[in-house]
Structure formats: C-alpha cells, structure tokens
Amino acid sequence: MADFQILHQDSNSAARVGLLSTAHGEVETPVFMPVGTAGAVKGITPQQLKETGSVLILANTYHLLLRPGVDVVEALGGLHKVMAWNKPILTDSGGYQIFSLSGLTKIDDDGVEFASHVDGAKIYLNAEIATKIQNRLDADIIMCLDQCTHFPCDDTQLKKAVERTIRWAKRAKEAHANDGQMLFSVVQGGINRDLRSYCAEELVKLGFNGYAIGGLSVGEGHDNMIKTVVHTTKFLPQDKPRYLMGVGTPGDIIAAVKAGVDMFDCVLPTRNGRNACAFTENGLLRMRNSAHINDGGPIEAGCDCYCCRNFSRGTIRHFFNVGEMLGPILVSLHNLRFYQRLMAKIRQALKKDEFADWAERIDY
C-alpha cells in the first residue's frame, strides 16, 4: 500500500482529501497536528487530546535532545511510550530552532552549533545527526534538517540557505536508517518564487515520502504566505503529502488547503488557550473581559468540547482572574477541539465537492 492516497480531488481548487498510512495508524488529510514540543501538549493529557479528535501530533527533536535526551527516551520505552500516544507522531528536525534561537547558534555548510538555551552547553546538529536522532526516537514521520531564514532576508543569504537545505536533505536521505519511518524534506526560499521553484524541483529529484513548505509565518504576512504556498505546491508531486509548517490561523489553513496543502501544525490553539483567548466561528473571544462576568453560556454554542459542555464563560473568566490552572486547560481544550472541528468541516466539504463555496462563506 502507498504511504499516501488521494481519496477525493476538489473540482474547483487544488484541495484534496487524502489518507496517510503510518506505522501507528492511518490519518485522514487535511489534518491539523497539535504541538507537543517536549513530549507533551501543554496542560493536556493524551486521553483529552484524543477526545478533541486529534490523531497525529508533533514533537521537537532539538528540545527532546536537550531534555531528557535520546538515551533516556529509549530507556523509557521510546517516544510513543513517553508520550503515552499510540497514534502517529511527527518529529521536526531542529531546523526551526536555527531560526528561533539564532542568537545562540553558529551555522556553516556542515551543520549548526547551538548554545543550549537551558544551560549554555554546546549542542551540534547536522543532517546526519538530526536524522539518526529521529531514527532512534522512532516517530512515524521525520524531517530533514533545513535552514529557516528570517524575514526579510536578502537574496544572497536566501540562496545560501536554500543550497544548504538541498544538500542537507540529500545527506539526511543517505543517513536515514529506519524503514518504518517516512522522511519528509523541507522547501525553503522565503517569498522568492524562483528560489522556491528551484528548491522544490531539486528536492523532488531526490525523492521523499512527503514535502514540507517551511520558512513561512515568520513575518511575511498572510497574502505573501499564501501566494508563496500557491506557487510552491505546483512544483510538488500530486501523489505525496504536502505539509505547511507552523501555520496557522483558521484563515491561513483554509487558504492553504485550497492551494493543495494536506498537513498543518501550530502552537496557536494551546498558546492562545493559556492566554485566555478562545477561537470561535465569530472570531477570537477574550475570556478575561468583564463582559463575561455573569455569562452562563459556553464559549461557543454548539461546540461539543468538554469545556463547552460543562463550563460557562463566567466560570472560565473567574478561573483566569484567580490564577486557577483549570482556566488555561479548559480554553486550550476548546481551541484544540475547534481546530479539529474545522478540519472535519473542511474534509466533509471536500468530499461533497462543496469546498470552494463553503470556503467563500466562512470568515474566520
């Protein structure tokens, strides 16, 4: 069986419904992945996560390498055991940390040296090391090490990052030694269309199980991001999954699905949840506002999440105002369920060949 099958292609856009087959089960796409950076989605138990409808989750190679370390993960029974998650897991490579921790890194054509943000210890990653770490973590999907650049970035630096990303992808493929895992490469190039085309074409020549679009949602804005995604997906194989990394808002996701993207991850549902900000079909709801003080209704009428079935807006506001940890947990649960309900609506609209009309009516 192929790793990825397209079940339905939208007749009015590049959007599609697919089935991704992994060692720990099948995933229907388009799919949203909650982020469990250090082996846990913040404040959420695995059982609660399953109840939100989540199937595939993401963990971070760099952070797991620092703490608790690969040896410890293996001694504890592997990443699935550590996370108490018997469904699929994707690990990123540490490439994003080259961007997010740029003040603590030294990068050259071979790889990158990090000064640990925890204790300053020197950590070295290159294409081979990042791949072998992920082989040992035994996630279902692993990522090639890549170089994500800042925005704006001059074309000379962008081209250097693209060339490194291509070379590192080739080295990662050669180092990959776990047949039970899918290996995805990452297309870089900022918003430079020529570099995006070049990077995509060179990676496709190498042949991977899937292709990610990285280096976006770093300050370029929604319009530039979507134009870049629309351009890039045209150079990626139809029969392979496409993953837009670190994105995004509901509006970003709908626009990217229309462009043919299958997979998404983002910290927004849980980060916003911890900051008393709830996603609804009518926009963001700020749960600390005094308007909710006597409100006995749920965050969102019709939502079937644990939070909305059991707690009122007034109660949630109270929890935040007294520093009760249940407040951030409840809003995070609601947001995660909101995202999974959104993805289910997208898949349903696609299966009915109504996605384009549905997307036009939605205003998130």
Secondary structure as UniProt FT lines:
FT   STRAND          4..9
FT   STRAND          16..22
FT   TURN            23..24
FT   STRAND          25..29
FT   STRAND          31..33
FT   TURN            37..38
FT   TURN            42..43
FT   HELIX           46..51
FT   TURN            52..53
FT   STRAND          57..60
FT   HELIX           61..66
FT   TURN            67..68
FT   HELIX           70..75
FT   TURN            76..77
FT   HELIX           79..83
FT   STRAND          89..92
FT   HELIX           95..100
FT   HELIX           102..104
FT   STRAND          105..107
FT   STRAND          111..115
FT   TURN            117..119
FT   STRAND          122..126
FT   HELIX           127..137
FT   STRAND          141..143
FT   HELIX           155..175
FT   TURN            179..180
FT   STRAND          182..187
FT   TURN            190..191
FT   HELIX           193..206
FT   STRAND          210..213
FT   HELIX           222..233
FT   TURN            234..235
FT   TURN            238..239
FT   STRAND          242..244
FT   TURN            245..246
FT   HELIX           250..258
FT   TURN            259..260
FT   STRAND          263..265
FT   HELIX           268..274
FT   TURN            275..276
FT   STRAND          277..280
FT   TURN            281..282
FT   STRAND          283..286
FT   TURN            287..288
FT   HELIX           290..292
FT   TURN            293..294
FT   TURN            301..302
FT   HELIX           306..310
FT   HELIX           313..321
FT   TURN            322..323
FT   HELIX           326..351
FT   TURN            352..353
FT   HELIX           355..361
//
